[in-house]
Amino acid sequence: MNYDFIIYGGGISSEIAALALAKNNFKVCYIKNQTTQKTDSNLVTFLSLGSVNYLYSVINDPLELSKFTDIEKITCHLASAKKGSSITFDHEPNSTMGKIIPNKIISDQLFSSLKDNVNIDILSKTKSIRKEVHSNKVSIVVDEQNEISARVLILSINDKNLLDQNNIKFISQDLNQTALSMNVQGDFKIQNHAFQIFTSSGPLAFLPYSHNKASLVWSLKNGSKELNYEKSKLENKVNSYFEKEIGILKIENIETHELNFLYAKKLYHGNTVIMGNIAHNIHPIAGQGLNLSIKDISLFVEIISKYASLGYEINNRMAFKEFNEVRKIDNAAYSFGTLALDKILKSKNTYLGMLVNMGVKVLNKNNFLKSKIIKNATGGESFKAL
């Protein structure tokens, strides 16, 4: 079988890429990696306004996602500082900055849309996968049975059989941190408002996705005492941060996730393009991981469609190079910026702490700068829906 694109993955970003390309009338074979499938997770994702609109444009039933809470404000607190050391980001009056949606809901909607799209064929890899490279196409053999070919291979999984890391250099780092992901419920005093508190143990985010349900994500250094707390003790600890402004929170379940950093210096080699966590796996401190991937997908589809309309092959290297160059600055800024921010906010240096405290106060009074940050983070100036 011959396709325009083969996409190998199994996560949210690879499914969005498959739908976006299919919506532009490209023939896609989506290979779902069944060997790394995880059980249902309690993780949620903050989708910026631009990401929400893009997701609505590729799935069949946007109403299912629209049920979740719009986020109108995000407040960041420095727990160790005195009163006034906080920043509140908001958009124009009566508008939203985005939504917080459980990952399982996003995945279910995407896969349902994948199955219904006539431009997409779905295969499952359960045992093995290998690649053969030709001058102008890539052939993939799945489980030693199905052989398919395409002009372009898109990867969102780092598989040594499909990607030569000598050609796409990576910067990787074990962050020596574990994220506690907690589903909570309560009678929230305020609605449509997310919080991030920078505690001495690590950043703690309150991410509401309905009027009485939210996710807490606490990024902690390995060895932190909080990682060993029983649920009741952990509940008391998080309520000491949130009870005054939000109300008493009850923890429903807890998961742990190891945090690692990965950044690809280049987004393509030959006929292979990388997207998703394999391109940039960043610290969750700014909640921009999937949003970066959707920006990548949006631009890639736009550029490929442009070159195809001019009569070029879809694996034209000029298109790949343009995609790589345009996305390089934004991806690097968020990848290394979140890494640096985490280190700065965890520093015990007194003078650095004073500078951070002062910077927070100055930024909170600078509406122009806050507006620029919001526009970049929400994606309003970066991409548009299909």
C-alpha positions in Angstrom: 0.0 0.0 0.0 1.2 3.5 -0.8 0.4 6.6 1.2 1.5 10.2 1.4 2.4 9.9 5.1 3.0 7.1 7.6 2.7 8.3 11.2 4.0 6.0 14.0 3.0 6.9 17.5 0.1 6.2 19.9 -0.1 9.5 21.7 -2.2 12.7 21.3 0.2 14.6 19.1 0.5 11.8 16.5 -3.2 11.4 16.3 -3.7 15.2 15.8 -1.1 15.1 13.1 -2.8 12.3 11.3 -6.2 14.0 11.4 -4.8 17.4 10.3 -3.1 15.9 7.3 -6.1 13.8 6.4 -8.3 16.9 6.6 -6.1 18.4 3.9 -6.8 15.4 1.7 -3.5 13.6 2.2 -3.6 9.8 2.5 -2.3 8.7 5.9 -1.5 5.4 7.5 -1.5 5.7 11.3 0.5 3.0 13.1 -0.5 2.7 16.7 2.2 1.4 19.0 0.4 -1.2 21.2 3.5 -2.3 23.0 3.8 0.9 25.0 0.1 1.5 25.6 -0.5 2.6 29.2 -3.6 2.1 31.3 -5.9 5.1 31.7 -4.1 8.0 33.4 -5.5 10.8 35.5 -3.4 13.4 33.7 -5.0 16.5 32.3 -3.7 19.0 29.7 -4.0 22.8 29.6 -4.9 23.5 26.0 -4.3 27.2 25.0 -7.0 29.0 23.1 -5.2 28.4 19.8 -4.8 24.7 20.6 -8.5 24.3 21.6 -9.6 25.9 18.3 -7.2 23.7 16.3 -8.4 20.6 18.1 -12.0 21.5 17.4 -11.2 21.8 13.7 -9.8 18.2 13.4 -12.2 16.2 15.6 -15.8 15.1 14.7 -17.5 16.2 18.0 -16.1 19.4 19.4 -19.2 19.7 21.7 -17.8 16.9 23.8 -14.7 18.9 24.6 -16.6 22.2 25.0 -18.2 20.9 28.1 -15.0 21.4 30.1 -14.2 24.6 32.0 -12.9 27.7 30.2 -9.9 29.2 32.0 -10.2 32.9 32.2 -7.4 33.6 34.7 -4.1 32.1 35.7 -2.4 33.2 39.0 1.1 32.4 40.0 2.2 32.7 43.6 5.6 32.6 45.3 4.8 30.7 48.4 8.0 31.7 50.2 7.6 35.4 49.6 5.5 38.1 51.3 2.1 39.2 50.2 2.0 40.8 46.8 4.5 38.3 45.1 2.0 37.0 42.6 1.1 37.5 38.9 -2.3 37.1 37.4 -2.7 36.6 33.7 -6.0 37.1 32.0 -7.2 37.7 28.5 -9.6 40.3 27.1 -12.9 40.7 29.0 -15.3 37.9 28.4 -12.8 35.7 26.6 -10.9 32.6 27.5 -7.2 31.6 27.7 -8.0 28.0 27.0 -9.3 24.8 28.6 -8.1 22.1 30.9 -9.3 18.7 29.6 -8.5 15.1 30.9 -6.1 13.4 28.5 -8.3 10.3 28.3 -11.2 12.4 26.9 -8.9 14.0 24.3 -7.5 10.6 23.3 -11.0 9.1 23.0 -12.3 11.9 20.8 -9.2 11.8 18.6 -9.3 8.0 18.0 -13.0 8.1 17.3 -12.4 10.7 14.6 -9.4 8.7 13.2 -11.5 5.6 12.7 -14.2 7.6 10.8 -11.8 9.4 8.5 -11.7 7.9 5.0 -8.2 9.3 4.3 -6.7 7.3 7.3 -5.9 3.6 7.6 -5.0 2.3 11.0 -2.6 -0.4 11.8 -1.4 -1.7 15.2 2.2 -2.6 16.0 2.3 -5.4 18.6 5.6 -7.1 18.0 8.1 -5.5 15.6 8.6 -2.6 13.2 11.4 -1.9 10.7 12.2 0.6 8.0 13.7 0.5 4.5 14.8 3.8 3.0 14.6 4.5 -0.7 15.6 7.6 -2.6 12.1 9.2 -2.6 10.1 7.1 -0.1 10.1 5.1 3.1 8.9 1.5 3.4 7.7 0.2 6.8 7.1 -3.4 7.7 4.8 -4.0 10.7 4.9 -7.2 12.7 6.7 -8.9 9.7 3.3 -8.9 7.9 2.2 -5.5 6.6 4.5 -3.6 4.3 3.5 -0.1 3.5 5.2 2.9 1.7 5.0 6.6 1.9 6.8 9.8 0.9 7.1 10.9 4.5 7.5 9.1 7.8 6.4 11.1 10.9 7.6 9.8 14.3 6.4 10.7 17.8 8.1 7.7 19.4 11.9 7.3 19.7 12.3 3.8 18.1 15.9 2.9 17.3 14.7 0.8 14.3 13.2 3.9 12.7 15.3 6.8 13.8 19.1 7.2 13.6 20.1 9.4 16.5 23.4 10.2 14.8 21.5 12.3 12.3 19.0 14.0 14.6 21.0 15.1 17.7 19.2 15.2 21.0 19.8 17.0 24.3 18.5 14.9 27.1 18.5 15.2 30.9 17.1 13.3 33.8 15.4 16.0 35.8 15.7 13.9 39.0 12.1 14.9 39.7 8.7 13.1 40.0 5.3 14.7 39.4 2.5 13.8 41.7 -0.7 14.0 39.6 -3.9 14.1 41.8 -7.5 14.3 40.9 -9.4 16.4 43.5 -12.9 17.6 44.1 -14.4 20.3 46.2 -16.7 23.3 46.4 -14.5 25.8 44.6 -14.9 29.4 45.9 -13.9 30.8 42.5 -14.5 29.4 39.0 -12.5 29.5 35.7 -9.3 30.2 37.5 -6.1 28.2 37.5 -3.3 28.6 40.0 0.4 27.7 40.2 2.1 28.0 43.6 5.9 27.9 43.6 6.6 26.0 46.9 10.0 25.3 48.4 9.5 21.7 47.3 8.5 22.5 43.7 5.7 24.0 41.6 2.2 23.0 42.5 -0.5 23.6 39.9 -4.3 23.7 40.5 -6.0 22.9 37.1 -9.8 23.0 37.3 -11.7 21.1 34.5 -15.2 21.4 35.8 -17.0 23.5 38.5 -16.0 21.0 41.2 -13.2 18.8 39.8 -9.6 19.6 39.2 -6.2 18.2 38.8 -3.2 19.0 41.1 0.2 18.5 39.6 3.1 18.8 42.0 6.6 18.5 40.5 8.9 17.4 43.3 12.6 16.6 43.5 13.2 12.8 43.9 13.6 12.2 47.6 11.2 14.9 48.7 9.2 13.9 51.8 5.9 14.7 50.1 6.4 11.7 47.7 6.0 9.4 50.7 3.0 11.1 52.3 -0.1 9.1 52.9 -3.2 10.5 51.2 -4.6 12.2 54.3 -1.3 14.0 55.0 -0.9 15.0 51.4 -4.4 16.4 51.4 -3.6 18.5 54.5 -0.5 19.8 52.8 -2.1 20.9 49.6 -5.0 22.4 51.5 -2.6 24.6 53.4 -1.8 26.2 50.0 -5.3 26.3 48.5 -7.9 26.4 51.2 -8.0 30.1 51.7 -8.6 31.0 48.0 -10.2 27.9 46.6 -11.7 25.9 49.4 -11.0 22.4 50.9 -9.9 19.9 48.3 -10.4 16.1 48.6 -8.0 13.9 46.8 -9.6 11.1 44.8 -6.5 9.4 43.3 -2.8 9.9 43.0 -0.3 8.9 40.3 3.4 9.5 40.0 5.3 10.4 36.8 9.0 10.6 36.3 10.1 13.9 34.7 12.7 14.0 31.9 13.9 16.6 29.5 14.5 16.0 25.8 15.1 18.4 23.0 15.8 17.6 19.3 18.3 20.0 17.6 16.6 19.2 14.3 13.1 18.1 13.4 13.8 16.1 10.3 16.4 13.9 8.5 15.9 12.5 5.0 12.2 11.6 4.6 11.6 11.4 8.4 10.0 14.2 10.5 9.7 14.0 14.3 6.9 15.5 16.4 5.5 15.4 19.9 7.5 14.4 23.0 10.3 13.0 20.9 10.9 16.5 19.6 10.6 18.3 22.9 9.7 16.7 26.2 9.7 19.7 28.6 9.1 20.5 32.3 5.4 20.9 33.0 6.0 24.1 35.0 4.4 26.3 32.2 1.9 23.7 30.8 3.1 24.2 27.3 4.1 20.6 26.2 1.2 19.6 24.0 0.6 23.2 22.9 4.1 23.3 21.4 3.4 20.1 19.5 0.1 21.5 18.1 2.0 24.6 16.9 4.5 22.2 15.2 1.6 20.3 13.5 -0.2 23.4 12.4 2.9 24.9 10.8 4.0 21.6 9.2 0.6 21.0 7.6 0.4 24.6 6.4 3.9 24.4 4.8 3.5 21.0 3.2 0.1 22.1 1.7 1.7 25.2 0.4 4.5 23.4 -1.4 2.1 20.7 -2.7 -0.1 23.4 -4.2 3.0 24.7 -6.0 3.6 21.3 -7.6 6.4 20.2 -5.3 6.7 16.7 -3.8 5.5 16.6 -0.1 8.9 15.3 1.0 10.7 18.3 -0.6 13.6 19.3 1.6 12.9 23.0 1.2 9.6 22.4 3.0 11.2 20.5 5.8 13.9 23.1 6.2 11.4 25.9 6.4 9.4 24.0 9.0 12.5 23.4 11.1 13.7 26.9 11.0 10.4 28.6 11.8 9.7 26.4 14.8 13.3 26.4 16.2 13.1 29.6 18.2 9.8 29.0 19.9 10.6 25.3 20.8 14.0 26.2 22.2 12.6 29.2 24.2 10.0 27.1 25.9 12.2 24.0 26.3 15.2 25.7 27.9 13.1 28.5 29.4 11.0 26.2 31.5 14.2 24.3 32.6 15.8 27.5 33.7 12.7 28.8 35.4 12.4 25.6 37.5 16.0 25.9 38.6 15.7 29.6 39.5 12.6 29.2 41.5 14.0 26.2 43.4 17.3 28.1 44.2 17.9 28.7 47.9 20.2 31.6 47.1 18.9 34.6 49.1 19.9 37.3 46.6 18.4 35.3 43.7 15.2 34.9 45.7 15.0 38.7 46.2 15.5 39.3 42.5 12.8 36.8 41.6 10.4 38.4 44.1 11.1 41.9 42.7 10.7 40.6 39.1 7.3 39.1 39.9 6.0 42.4 41.3 7.3 44.4 38.4 5.9 42.0 35.8 2.5 42.0 37.5 2.3 45.8 37.0 3.4 45.7 33.3 0.2 45.0 31.4 1.9 45.3 28.0 4.4 42.6 28.8 1.8 40.3 30.3 -0.3 40.7 27.2 2.6 39.7 25.0 3.2 36.6 27.2 -0.5 35.6 27.0 -0.7 36.0 23.2 2.4 33.8 22.7 1.3 31.2 25.2 -2.3 31.0 24.0 -1.2 30.6 20.4 -3.3 33.5 19.1 -0.4 34.8 17.0 1.2 31.4 16.1 -1.4 29.3 14.3 -5.0 29.0 13.2 -7.5 26.3 12.9 -8.0 24.3 9.7 
